[in-house]
Amino acid sequence: MNLGTITERLARNRYELDGVSHIEVDQEAARAAGLGPVLERICPAHVYSVGPDGLIGVLWAACLECGACLAVAPPGVLTWHYPAGGTGVLYRLG
């Protein structure tokens, strides 16, 4: 049984958005911890990016809600919660 590549499988997911970010970054704490490049590497959905100014951008709508970012972030750097009920990622064939 061929389920396709990971990229193809992830493309089957649906996202129900409520327009409210469920991820916030304390930019000063993240910069002090050198967390930007780590978040870029660890996130399987490529939600995080570091701009030329060092600020961490968050494309929260693409989040897979896996928690990898929370596993590597020092306490207090990220404020993260699951999206409101009925919103967020809806996995398909996954």
N, CA and C of each residue as an Amber inpcrd file, in Angstrom:
protein
   282
   0.8440000  -1.1760000   0.0000000   0.0000000   0.0000000   0.0000000
   0.8920000   1.2440000   0.0000000   0.7260000   2.1000000  -0.9950000
   1.5080000   3.3320000  -1.0970000   0.6640000   4.5020000  -0.5850000
   1.0710000   5.0580000   0.5330000   0.3400000   6.1830000   1.1160000
   0.8210000   7.5330000   0.6040000   1.8960000   7.5380000  -0.1810000
   2.4410000   8.7910000  -0.6890000   3.5520000   9.3080000   0.1980000
   4.1540000  10.4130000  -0.2400000   5.2230000  11.0380000   0.5310000
   4.6380000  11.7450000   1.7500000   5.5020000  12.1040000   2.6490000
   5.0360000  12.8420000   3.8300000   4.3770000  14.1490000   3.4040000
   4.9680000  14.8300000   2.4430000   4.3910000  16.0900000   1.9660000
   2.9970000  15.8560000   1.3960000   2.8250000  14.8040000   0.6220000
   1.5110000  14.4970000   0.0560000   0.5100000  14.1390000   1.1470000
   0.9660000  13.4020000   2.1380000   0.0670000  13.0150000   3.2340000
  -0.3360000  14.2240000   4.0680000   0.6130000  15.1170000   4.3400000
   0.2790000  16.3180000   5.1070000  -0.6790000  17.2260000   4.3380000
  -0.5870000  17.2110000   3.0150000  -1.4670000  18.0530000   2.1910000
  -2.9190000  17.6130000   2.2850000  -3.1770000  16.4140000   2.7700000
  -4.5630000  15.9310000   2.9330000  -5.2410000  16.5100000   4.1630000
  -4.4670000  17.0320000   5.0870000  -5.0530000  17.6030000   6.3010000
  -5.8930000  18.8260000   5.9590000  -6.8630000  19.1010000   6.8230000
  -7.6570000  20.3180000   6.6790000  -7.4190000  21.1830000   7.9060000
  -7.5930000  22.4630000   7.7120000  -7.4210000  23.4050000   8.8140000
  -8.6770000  24.2450000   8.9370000  -9.2490000  24.2510000  10.1170000
 -10.3870000  25.1170000  10.4200000  -9.8430000  26.2420000  11.2980000
  -9.8850000  27.4500000  10.7970000  -9.2840000  28.5780000  11.5120000
 -10.3490000  29.4630000  12.1280000 -10.0420000  29.9820000  13.3160000
 -10.9460000  30.9340000  13.9640000 -10.3830000  32.3480000  13.9320000
  -9.2350000  32.5310000  13.2920000  -8.6390000  33.8550000  13.1540000
  -7.8330000  34.3230000  14.3510000  -7.6630000  33.4620000  15.3400000
  -6.9360000  33.8360000  16.5560000  -5.7040000  32.9470000  16.6890000
  -4.5360000  33.5640000  16.8020000  -3.3020000  32.7940000  16.9540000
  -3.2830000  32.0680000  18.2900000  -2.8600000  30.8300000  18.2750000
  -2.7280000  30.0610000  19.5120000  -1.2590000  29.9600000  19.9430000
  -0.3950000  30.7250000  19.2500000   1.0380000  30.7350000  19.5630000
   1.5140000  32.1760000  19.6940000   2.1800000  32.4790000  20.8010000
   2.8050000  33.7910000  20.9800000   4.2510000  33.5760000  21.3970000
   5.1310000  34.4290000  20.9070000   6.5580000  34.3260000  21.2060000
   6.9940000  35.5550000  21.9920000   7.6590000  35.3410000  23.1160000
   8.3090000  36.4300000  23.8340000   9.6200000  36.6710000  23.0880000
   9.6200000  37.6800000  22.2280000  10.7470000  37.9020000  21.3220000
  12.0660000  38.1330000  22.0670000  12.0310000  38.8910000  23.1500000
  13.2650000  39.1580000  23.8980000  13.8350000  37.8850000  24.5130000
  12.9600000  37.0830000  25.1320000  13.4150000  35.8300000  25.7470000
  13.9110000  34.8550000  24.6880000  13.2210000  34.8180000  23.5440000
  13.6310000  33.9180000  22.4600000  14.9920000  34.3200000  21.9160000
  15.2010000  35.6230000  21.7550000  16.4900000  36.1010000  21.2490000
  17.6040000  35.7810000  22.2500000  17.3470000  36.0090000  23.5370000
  18.3460000  35.7310000  24.5700000  18.7190000  34.2490000  24.6170000
  17.7370000  33.3840000  24.3190000  17.9780000  31.9400000  24.3520000
  18.5050000  31.4080000  23.0220000  18.5480000  32.2680000  22.0010000
  18.9840000  31.8100000  20.6790000  18.0270000  30.7990000  20.0760000
  16.7330000  30.9650000  20.3580000  15.7420000  29.9490000  20.0190000
  15.2610000  29.9770000  18.5720000  15.3840000  31.0990000  17.8840000
  14.8510000  31.2160000  16.5260000  15.2890000  30.1100000  15.5830000
  16.5940000  29.9010000  15.3890000  17.0490000  28.8450000  14.4850000
  16.6080000  27.4470000  14.9270000  16.5080000  27.2440000  16.2320000
  16.0710000  25.9340000  16.7450000  14.6160000  25.6910000  16.3530000
  13.7640000  26.6980000  16.5160000  12.3530000  26.5540000  16.1420000
  12.2090000  26.3090000  14.6460000  13.0090000  27.0010000  13.8530000
  12.9570000  26.7860000  12.4020000  13.2630000  25.3300000  12.0510000
  14.2310000  24.7380000  12.7310000  14.6330000  23.3620000  12.4210000
  13.6790000  22.3230000  12.9880000  13.1410000  22.5650000  14.1760000
  12.3740000  21.5280000  14.8700000  10.9280000  21.4160000  14.3710000
  10.3640000  22.4850000  13.8610000   8.9440000  22.4770000  13.4920000
   8.7210000  21.7620000  12.1590000   7.9640000  20.6520000  12.1620000
   7.7460000  19.9110000  10.9180000   6.8680000  20.6580000   9.9140000
   6.1080000  21.6430000  10.3770000   5.2210000  22.3980000   9.4860000
   5.8450000  23.7140000   9.0290000   7.0630000  23.9890000   9.4570000
   7.7600000  25.2340000   9.0950000   6.9480000  26.4690000   9.4940000
   6.3940000  26.4180000  10.6980000   5.5930000  27.5260000  11.2230000
   6.4730000  28.7220000  11.5740000   7.6880000  28.4690000  12.0300000
   8.5640000  29.5290000  12.5260000   9.5990000  29.9350000  11.4790000
   9.8700000  31.2360000  11.4490000  10.9370000  31.7640000  10.5940000
  11.5950000  32.9230000  11.3330000  12.8800000  33.1190000  11.0480000
  13.6080000  34.2190000  11.6670000  13.8800000  35.2600000  10.6000000
  13.4220000  36.4750000  10.8570000  13.6210000  37.5650000   9.9170000
  15.0120000  38.1500000  10.0200000  15.3710000  39.0250000   9.0680000
  16.6920000  39.6610000   9.0840000  16.9420000  40.4780000  10.3540000
  15.8500000  40.9250000  10.9740000  15.9690000  41.7010000  12.2130000
  16.0580000  40.8170000  13.4530000  16.0040000  39.4780000  13.2410000
  16.0910000  38.5530000  14.3640000  14.7550000  38.2010000  14.9860000
  13.6860000  38.8630000  14.5470000  12.3650000  38.5470000  15.0960000
  11.8720000  37.2200000  14.5390000  11.1760000  36.4730000  15.3870000
  10.6370000  35.1780000  14.9890000   9.2180000  35.3830000  14.4660000
   9.0130000  34.9940000  13.2100000   7.6800000  35.0380000  12.6190000
   6.9700000  33.7240000  12.8860000   5.6360000  33.8000000  13.0210000
   4.8420000  32.6130000  13.3280000   3.6800000  32.5160000  12.3390000
   3.6800000  31.4710000  11.5260000   2.5590000  31.1830000  10.6260000
   1.6600000  30.1630000  11.3230000   0.9890000  30.6110000  12.3600000
   0.2470000  29.7270000  13.2540000  -0.8280000  28.9110000  12.5440000
  -1.3570000  29.4020000  11.4430000  -2.4270000  28.6890000  10.7520000
  -1.9570000  27.3520000  10.1890000  -0.6520000  27.1790000   9.9940000
  -0.1100000  25.9270000   9.4520000   0.2790000  24.9350000  10.5420000
   0.1050000  25.2890000  11.7950000   0.5640000  24.4710000  12.9180000
  -0.1030000  23.0940000  12.9290000   0.7110000  22.0540000  13.1360000
   0.2150000  20.6800000  13.2380000  -0.1310000  20.2970000  14.6760000
   0.0730000  21.2100000  15.6150000  -0.2600000  21.0040000  17.0280000
   0.4700000  19.8070000  17.6260000   1.7070000  19.5890000  17.1810000
   2.4780000  18.4350000  17.6570000   3.1980000  18.7150000  18.9790000
   3.4710000  19.9890000  19.2650000   4.1400000  20.3420000  20.5100000
   5.6560000  20.2890000  20.4630000   6.2430000  20.0600000  19.2860000
   7.7100000  19.9960000  19.1890000   8.3390000  21.3020000  19.6580000
   7.7290000  22.4300000  19.3350000   8.2830000  23.7210000  19.7340000
   8.3080000  23.8610000  21.2540000   7.2760000  23.3530000  21.9010000
   7.2270000  23.4300000  23.3640000   8.2900000  22.5520000  24.0110000
   8.6400000  21.4730000  23.3430000   9.6430000  20.5580000  23.8910000
  11.0320000  21.1860000  23.9220000  11.3120000  22.1260000  23.0040000
  12.6550000  22.7090000  22.9390000  12.7350000  24.1170000  23.5190000
  11.6030000  24.7690000  23.7000000  11.6060000  26.1540000  24.1820000
  11.7400000  26.2090000  25.7030000  12.6120000  27.0820000  26.1990000
  12.6790000  27.2740000  27.6440000  11.3340000  27.7960000  28.1650000
  11.0070000  27.5100000  29.4080000   9.7500000  27.9760000  29.9730000
   9.5830000  29.4940000  29.8160000   8.3950000  29.9040000  29.4080000
   8.0710000  31.3170000  29.2950000   8.3440000  31.9450000  27.9470000
   9.0700000  31.2560000  27.0800000   9.3840000  31.8400000  25.7740000
   8.1860000  31.7510000  24.8380000   7.4950000  30.6100000  24.8620000
   6.3020000  30.4430000  24.0320000   5.0640000  30.3720000  24.8980000
   4.0120000  31.0390000  24.4530000   2.6940000  30.8540000  25.0320000
   1.9140000  30.0950000  23.9650000   1.5050000  28.8830000  24.2730000
   0.9050000  27.9930000  23.2850000  -0.2810000  27.2890000  23.9290000
  -1.3730000  27.2260000  23.2150000  -2.5240000  26.4500000  23.6680000
  -3.2030000  25.8710000  22.4380000  -3.9800000  24.8340000  22.6260000
  -4.7160000  24.2850000  21.4960000  -5.7250000  25.3040000  21.0060000
  -6.0040000  25.3270000  19.7060000  -7.0250000  26.2350000  19.1860000
  -8.3860000  25.9130000  19.8080000  -9.2990000  26.8640000  19.7060000
 -10.6450000  26.6880000  20.2530000 -11.2850000  25.4340000  19.6680000
 -12.1750000  24.8290000  20.4400000 -12.8490000  23.6020000  20.0210000
 -13.4150000  23.6800000  18.6070000 -13.1630000  22.6250000  17.8410000
 -13.6680000  22.5710000  16.4710000 -12.7880000  23.2770000  15.4560000
 -11.6800000  23.8880000  15.9160000 -10.7650000  24.5560000  14.9940000
  -9.3810000  23.9290000  15.1120000  -8.5060000  24.3150000  14.2180000
  -7.1530000  23.7630000  14.2010000  -7.0170000  22.7470000  13.0960000
  -6.0450000  21.8610000  13.2440000  -5.7680000  20.8720000  12.2060000
  -6.7230000  19.6810000  12.3480000  -7.1960000  19.2110000  11.2170000
  -8.0290000  18.0100000  11.1600000  -7.2690000  17.0100000  10.2980000
  -6.7080000  15.9860000  10.9370000  -5.8620000  15.0310000  10.2270000
  -6.6870000  14.1140000   9.3330000  -6.1220000  13.8220000   8.1550000
  -6.7450000  12.8930000   7.2110000  -5.7150000  11.8660000   6.7850000
  -6.0420000  10.6050000   6.8870000  -5.1870000   9.5170000   6.4070000
  -3.7490000   9.6670000   6.8580000  -3.5730000   9.9070000   8.1390000
  -2.3560000  10.2050000   8.5570000  -1.2410000   9.8000000   9.2170000
